Amino acid sequence: MTDAQPETILTHAGTTPFNHHGIVNPPVYHASTVLFPSVAALEAADAAPFDIINYGRIGTPTSQALEGAVATLEGGFKAVTAASGLAAIATALMAFTQAGDHVLVTDSAYGPTRRFCSEVLGRFGVAVDYYDPLIGADIAALIRPETRVVYLEAPGSLTFEVQDVPAIAAAAKAAGAQVLMDNTWATPLYFRPFDHGVDVSIHAATKYIVGHSDAMLGLMVCAEAAYEPVKRSAVRFGTCAGPDDLYLGLRGLRTLAVRLKRHGQAALALADWLARQPEVDRVLYPACPDDPGHALWRRDFTGASGLFSVQLHPCPKPAVAALLDHLELFGLGYSWGGFESLALPVYPRKLRTATRWDHPGPLVRFHAGLEDIDDLIADLDRGFGRLRAAMAAPD
Ligand SMILES: *Cc1c(COP(=O)(O)O)cnc(C)c1O
């Protein structure tokens, strides 16, 4: 299976029909107690590595099916599941840090990741510095003898900077630091982290892998040397995903390639239309040829998913509300990666410390869903009509 194309892996990985009556999908194991036939078997299981199923929290055939499928797809050694994307991020960071250590985190990271680093790691004596996402090989200058982790996310949450992952990973490796990356936007399909020096690839599977705006799920896909510390951290924290959610993750995987392709096509069409509106300053989407991250994205990524942002020229807040409030097809909400389109006003300025985000105009993040693309554009067109009317109205 490892040599197969991604679509083939997606279709077949994690299924063993003839282990359970020929039924195509694996069963959902609801498990706490696991029984042993003898004292000898019980003691052997307790002494074995973490992959042996000896208690529901440690793993079940359902979690192992998803972990195996995603690890194969992404080219990692093994994967560990968690109850949410943020639980996966926290578990992976705690796997490699202790008091006195130092961690470098991209300034463009997902907001709750920053809050975990600053509030929780900080309380346990781990120093955290944020770095310019576009730093590249110059990150070497920020690495200290006690730097244990360099954390990346590309493209960046809200602002979509593409990081030079191989350059940053090489500098981190040279200094003996672990390279952790949030690969949620690209999914295992559009970026191959293990080909670029990443040790742990983290996914909010809640987004595209589950893909239907329902289950919450996290994944940590590990290079061989990173697996044991990450699994140990997950076991020690007792983080485990619910069996039905694991099943929904596995089910979402089957259609990931076709869904993502469509999300990407829709996003490009919307980005193109939006870029032509006079109220739009620029579109932040690395798949657009004039995006500053386009060259790096072309070099390292094999596709673009459906999430991007739009920088508007300065305009009053009520005009942005007029655009967004009455959209019929775009919901206003957090999370993304489901079948439906979303829009969200976002404020990266509040999240930055290493770099400044000082564009004066509002920033709106869009998720292109699976609706008809012309219907989506018509909805946005009506929205921009409302925005123009609001701007023309006397105060
Ligand atoms: C949503 C998100 C997360 C967190 O995932 P949850 O499953 O919601 O905890 C992490 N990283 C990125 C980039 C996200 O968009």
The ligand as an SDF file (V2000), in Angstrom:
LIG
                    3D

 15 15  0  0  0  0  0  0  0  0999 V2000
   -8.9670   24.3530   14.0420 C   0  0  0  0  0  0  0  0  0  0  0  0
   -7.5040   24.3140   14.0340 C   0  0  0  0  0  0  0  0  0  0  0  0
   -6.8070   23.6760   15.0570 C   0  0  0  0  0  0  0  0  0  0  0  0
   -7.4800   23.0750   16.2650 C   0  0  0  0  0  0  0  0  0  0  0  0
   -8.3070   22.0020   15.9470 O   0  0  0  0  0  0  0  0  0  0  0  0
   -9.5460   21.5950   16.8890 P   0  0  0  0  0  0  0  0  0  0  0  0
   -9.8890   20.2280   16.4360 O   0  0  0  0  0  0  0  0  0  0  0  0
  -10.6020   22.6190   16.6410 O   0  0  0  0  0  0  0  0  0  0  0  0
   -9.0380   21.6210   18.3000 O   0  0  0  0  0  0  0  0  0  0  0  0
   -5.4360   23.6280   14.9510 C   0  0  0  0  0  0  0  0  0  0  0  0
   -4.7720   24.1860   13.9230 N   0  0  0  0  0  0  0  0  0  0  0  0
   -5.4160   24.8100   12.9240 C   0  0  0  0  0  0  0  0  0  0  0  0
   -4.6280   25.4000   11.8000 C   0  0  0  0  0  0  0  0  0  0  0  0
   -6.7910   24.9080   12.9510 C   0  0  0  0  0  0  0  0  0  0  0  0
   -7.4240   25.5650   11.9690 O   0  0  0  0  0  0  0  0  0  0  0  0
  1  2  1  0
  2  3  1  0
  2 14  2  0
  3  4  1  0
  3 10  2  0
  4  5  1  0
  5  6  1  0
  6  7  2  0
  6  8  1  0
  6  9  1  0
 10 11  1  0
 11 12  2  0
 12 13  1  0
 12 14  1  0
 14 15  1  0
M  END
$$$$
